[in-house]
Amino acid sequence: MRLLLIGMWIAACATAWPACGEKAASAKADESRLRDIGVPVRSVTWVQLHAGRTRGGEPCLYVAMGQTGDNLFVLQVDPQTGKFRRFASKVASTNYPRATLMGRSGRLYIGAAYAGRLLCFDPAKDGLEDLGAIHPGAATFPCQMDEDGEGRIWIGSYSMADLTCYDPASKRFIHYGRMDPVDMYAFPLINTDGTIACLIGMTRPHVVVFDPRTKQKQVVGPVTTAGEQTIDLLKGIDGRLCIRSSVGNFRIEGTKAVPVAAVPTPWPAATLPGVQSFFFADAEDQIYRKLEIRKADGTARTFKLDYAADGSRIFCLHAGPDGCLYGSSILPLHLFRYCPRQGSLADLGRCSSAGGEAYSMANFQGKIFISAYSRAMLSVFDPRRPYHLGSRPEDNPRDLGPIDAISCRPRSTLAGPLGRVWLASVPISGRWGGALSCYDPTTEKKTPYYRLCGDASCYTLAHLESEKLLAVGTSIFGGSGTQPKVKQAQLCLWDYQAERKVWEGTLDHPVAMLNALLVGPDGRLYGTAIGERRELFVFDPKVRRFVGGVALPPGNPLDLGLQNGPDGKIYGFTSDSIYRLEPSSLRLTEVIRAPSAFDIAGPILGSDIYFATGQRLRAAKLFGD
């Protein structure tokens, strides 16, 4: 996902930096200049399966399904026939059923992100209802839920490691607040004594026990370091809670952690009468249409669920080496292709073992290198060969694994220097210092350069070929669950032959990130900055100095939103507009104004420039009649 904190930096950006150019001219245009191509990927995410019963008491399956293009929905499936009914949430921004729980009453509870609402499918009412906001301002992303002996639902949430209790009898939410003063995630489970243990993430993963009678909380067991040690909280078959970690296993007794040799068998998931298991046979391909039900007698049936899905949001667009447009959907990660010559749009399927989305791509030797979340997984696809994902040399796409040990969100990918593929990434959850890393396709060697920019993250790249340098734009943000440790984004110059940083500097006002870099036709470096001002800056690599800038049109500058046009000018995106920059004069012209139409920046192919609005692939004609 795009970083949520970006909006905090740019919401009030009414000023800009016009010092080195004329005031930007405006050439407004409306939505009529934009055309829809289609929805490339229609799939679902955060799929949760539960055994339950219908209003009449008949066994059934409930399937909660999220989608990035619209609100979540629930399927009630007849396990004998595969027939189903679909119930959609009507509450805005309830896209993801991140936390679900089948209560002992037969009600299915759903903690919906990012609205932070608690939904419920009650068989007695035969419908999906909204129970309300979990904890406004504190719980946007429910992490986990559990039910206590009195039937109350305990909910742990992001972004304040919040713990809230919902009482179905009174229909009230009771707020207990933060379970940790620093970290942001809370995953609660109920112990046999009525205390609530919360696994806390992400910078120092540990367990906190909360006693609802005394309102006291206590850290229990080891406190680990993200990325270096592991820890998990689980409920055993006897209902007692245990900690499983790389530094030892423990049983939680009150507010103490008692060492044990091994953790017990986990609490079993509920199933249907006469049914051994149920699952989606196509889950590995992130399709979720083939529901397989295996009975206790060894027989199995597979049902195709032909439900309606509104589409998966587009996260990345890229011009391939074959003249086609390629892109990635988000949750699930599918690669799609649009051929302008044929007008064909195709969902190619999974292109990586990563499950999130491709953040960036680069062409090298006729192939597309795809960098994906999570763990900055790298894969390579040759458009000339048949499609079959795997990790063997003959597979296509071929999964090459994570680029290094700490990278997570590969914001920028660049190919060429030293015959390698370079990635700039934000680190894994709970860590700071996003790396610059590279992959050599000839030797298959991966080389990371950790902490190139200290506690900042490497975010965007450009190749200064004449100077034999990589330009690296940074972000002040670390991995998920962290707060920034640095105050200012930097521009760094990296000598890839000497393997050292030769220069770094920044603008003369607060900047949170440099989110796009481009070497212009004049050899100068152009970039967009997010911070106190909304601006496009110019950097001269020969003198290693920022030499100018210009105010951007309204809207947020888009990641990777700059490119050279066939007319010698530079084109860019904000969330509200497409603009054109004349490099020699720094005269900026707003070409198309369409507020909130531009979510993802795409390339220029032929006479068109491509972009995404939500799940829709779109284009606008820029050149020709």
DAQUIMO-V263044 format. One record per backbone hydrogen bond with DSSP energy under -1.0 kcal/mol. CO is the residue of the C=O (numbers start at 1). NH is the residue of the N-H. E is the energy in kcal/mol with one decimal. If there is no record, write none. Layout:
co | nh | e
CO | NH | E
CO | NH | E
This chain:
co | nh | e
3 | 6 | -1.3
6 | 9 | -1.1
6 | 10 | -1.3
7 | 11 | -1.5
10 | 13 | -1.5
12 | 14 | -2.1
15 | 534 | -1.4
18 | 21 | -1.3
25 | 590 | -1.6
30 | 33 | -1.8
31 | 34 | -2.0
35 | 619 | -2.1
38 | 617 | -3.0
41 | 312 | -2.8
45 | 66 | -2.9
48 | 64 | -2.7
50 | 62 | -3.0
52 | 60 | -2.4
54 | 57 | -1.6
58 | 54 | -2.5
60 | 52 | -2.7
61 | 77 | -3.1
62 | 50 | -2.5
63 | 75 | -2.5
64 | 48 | -2.4
65 | 73 | -2.2
66 | 45 | -2.6
72 | 89 | -2.5
73 | 65 | -2.9
74 | 87 | -2.8
75 | 63 | -2.3
76 | 85 | -1.6
77 | 61 | -2.3
78 | 82 | -2.9
83 | 78 | -3.1
85 | 76 | -2.3
87 | 74 | -3.1
91 | 94 | -1.3
93 | 115 | -1.3
94 | 72 | -3.2
95 | 67 | -1.5
96 | 98 | -1.8
96 | 113 | -2.2
99 | 111 | -3.9
101 | 109 | -3.2
103 | 106 | -1.9
107 | 103 | -2.9
108 | 121 | -2.7
109 | 101 | -2.2
110 | 119 | -3.3
111 | 99 | -1.5
112 | 116 | -1.3
112 | 117 | -1.3
113 | 95 | -1.0
113 | 96 | -2.2
116 | 134 | -2.9
117 | 112 | -3.0
118 | 131 | -2.9
119 | 110 | -2.7
120 | 129 | -2.9
121 | 108 | -2.4
122 | 125 | -1.2
122 | 126 | -1.4
127 | 122 | -1.6
129 | 120 | -2.4
132 | 118 | -2.6
135 | 138 | -2.4
135 | 139 | -2.4
138 | 160 | -1.0
141 | 158 | -2.3
144 | 156 | -2.5
146 | 154 | -3.2
148 | 151 | -1.8
152 | 148 | -2.3
153 | 166 | -3.2
154 | 146 | -1.7
155 | 164 | -2.4
156 | 143 | -3.3
156 | 144 | -1.4
157 | 162 | -1.0
158 | 140 | -1.8
158 | 141 | -2.3
161 | 179 | -2.2
162 | 157 | -2.0
163 | 176 | -2.4
164 | 155 | -3.4
165 | 174 | -3.3
166 | 153 | -2.8
167 | 171 | -2.3
167 | 172 | -1.0
172 | 167 | -2.6
174 | 165 | -2.9
177 | 163 | -1.7
184 | 161 | -2.4
185 | 201 | -1.5
187 | 199 | -2.5
189 | 197 | -2.6
191 | 194 | -1.7
195 | 191 | -2.8
196 | 210 | -3.5
197 | 189 | -2.3
198 | 208 | -2.5
199 | 187 | -2.0
200 | 206 | -1.2
201 | 185 | -2.7
203 | 226 | -1.7
205 | 224 | -2.6
206 | 200 | -3.7
207 | 220 | -2.9
208 | 198 | -3.3
209 | 218 | -2.2
210 | 196 | -2.9
211 | 215 | -2.4
216 | 211 | -2.7
218 | 209 | -3.1
225 | 228 | -1.9
225 | 229 | -2.2
230 | 246 | -2.3
232 | 244 | -2.4
234 | 242 | -2.7
235 | 267 | -2.8
236 | 239 | -2.2
240 | 236 | -3.0
241 | 252 | -2.4
242 | 234 | -2.4
243 | 250 | -2.6
244 | 232 | -2.0
245 | 248 | -1.3
249 | 260 | -2.2
250 | 243 | -3.1
251 | 258 | -3.1
253 | 256 | -1.5
256 | 253 | -2.6
258 | 251 | -2.9
265 | 237 | -2.1
272 | 275 | -2.2
274 | 296 | -2.6
277 | 294 | -2.5
279 | 292 | -3.3
280 | 283 | -1.5
282 | 287 | -1.6
283 | 286 | -1.8
289 | 305 | -3.2
290 | 281 | -2.5
291 | 303 | -3.0
292 | 279 | -2.1
293 | 301 | -2.0
294 | 276 | -2.3
294 | 277 | -1.8
295 | 298 | -1.8
299 | 295 | -2.9
301 | 293 | -2.9
303 | 291 | -2.8
305 | 307 | -1.3
311 | 69 | -1.4
313 | 330 | -2.1
316 | 328 | -1.9
318 | 326 | -3.3
320 | 323 | -1.1
324 | 320 | -2.8
325 | 338 | -3.0
326 | 318 | -2.8
327 | 336 | -2.5
328 | 315 | -3.1
328 | 316 | -1.3
334 | 329 | -1.8
335 | 348 | -2.5
336 | 327 | -1.8
337 | 346 | -2.5
338 | 325 | -2.8
339 | 343 | -2.3
339 | 344 | -1.0
344 | 339 | -2.5
346 | 337 | -2.4
349 | 335 | -3.0
356 | 331 | -3.0
357 | 373 | -3.0
360 | 371 | -2.6
362 | 369 | -3.4
364 | 367 | -1.6
367 | 364 | -2.4
368 | 381 | -2.7
369 | 362 | -1.8
370 | 379 | -2.3
371 | 359 | -2.1
371 | 360 | -1.4
372 | 377 | -1.8
373 | 356 | -1.7
376 | 403 | -1.7
377 | 372 | -2.6
378 | 400 | -2.9
379 | 370 | -3.2
380 | 398 | -2.6
381 | 368 | -3.1
382 | 385 | -1.9
388 | 396 | -2.7
390 | 399 | -3.3
392 | 395 | -1.6
396 | 388 | -5.5
397 | 390 | -1.6
398 | 380 | -2.0
401 | 378 | -2.6
406 | 428 | -2.1
408 | 376 | -2.0
409 | 411 | -1.7
409 | 426 | -2.2
412 | 424 | -2.3
414 | 422 | -3.9
416 | 419 | -2.9
417 | 420 | -1.5
420 | 416 | -2.3
421 | 439 | -2.2
422 | 414 | -2.5
423 | 437 | -2.4
424 | 412 | -1.6
426 | 408 | -2.5
426 | 409 | -2.1
428 | 431 | -1.7
431 | 479 | -3.1
435 | 425 | -2.1
436 | 449 | -2.7
437 | 423 | -3.0
438 | 447 | -2.7
439 | 421 | -2.6
440 | 444 | -2.9
445 | 440 | -2.4
447 | 438 | -2.1
449 | 436 | -1.6
451 | 454 | -1.3
453 | 456 | -1.6
455 | 433 | -1.1
457 | 475 | -2.2
460 | 473 | -3.0
462 | 471 | -3.1
463 | 465 | -1.4
464 | 469 | -2.0
469 | 464 | -2.6
470 | 494 | -2.9
471 | 462 | -1.6
472 | 492 | -2.8
473 | 459 | -2.9
473 | 460 | -1.9
474 | 514 | -2.1
475 | 457 | -2.7
479 | 482 | -1.4
480 | 430 | -2.1
490 | 474 | -2.0
491 | 505 | -2.0
492 | 472 | -3.0
493 | 502 | -2.5
493 | 503 | -1.1
494 | 470 | -2.6
494 | 496 | -1.0
495 | 499 | -1.5
495 | 500 | -1.5
500 | 495 | -2.9
503 | 493 | -2.8
505 | 491 | -3.1
510 | 532 | -2.6
511 | 489 | -2.4
512 | 476 | -2.5
513 | 530 | -2.7
515 | 560 | -2.5
516 | 528 | -1.6
518 | 526 | -3.4
520 | 523 | -1.9
524 | 520 | -2.8
525 | 539 | -3.0
526 | 518 | -2.4
527 | 537 | -2.7
528 | 515 | -1.3
529 | 535 | -1.1
530 | 512 | -2.7
530 | 513 | -1.7
534 | 552 | -1.6
535 | 529 | -1.7
536 | 550 | -2.2
537 | 527 | -1.9
538 | 547 | -2.2
538 | 548 | -1.1
539 | 525 | -2.9
540 | 544 | -1.5
540 | 545 | -1.4
545 | 540 | -2.7
548 | 538 | -2.6
549 | 20 | -1.2
550 | 536 | -2.2
556 | 575 | -1.1
558 | 561 | -1.4
561 | 573 | -1.0
563 | 571 | -3.1
565 | 568 | -1.4
569 | 565 | -3.5
570 | 581 | -3.2
571 | 563 | -2.0
572 | 579 | -2.5
573 | 558 | -1.6
575 | 598 | -1.8
576 | 594 | -2.9
577 | 574 | -2.6
578 | 591 | -2.3
578 | 592 | -1.9
579 | 572 | -2.1
580 | 589 | -2.9
581 | 570 | -2.3
582 | 586 | -2.5
587 | 582 | -2.3
588 | 25 | -2.1
589 | 580 | -2.8
590 | 27 | -1.2
592 | 578 | -2.0
594 | 597 | -2.2
600 | 612 | -1.8
603 | 610 | -2.4
605 | 608 | -1.8
607 | 622 | -3.1
607 | 623 | -1.8
608 | 605 | -2.3
609 | 620 | -2.1
610 | 602 | -1.3
611 | 618 | -2.9
612 | 599 | -2.6
612 | 600 | -1.5
613 | 616 | -2.3
614 | 314 | -2.4
616 | 613 | -2.2
617 | 37 | -3.0
617 | 38 | -1.3
618 | 611 | -2.1
619 | 35 | -2.7
620 | 609 | -2.6
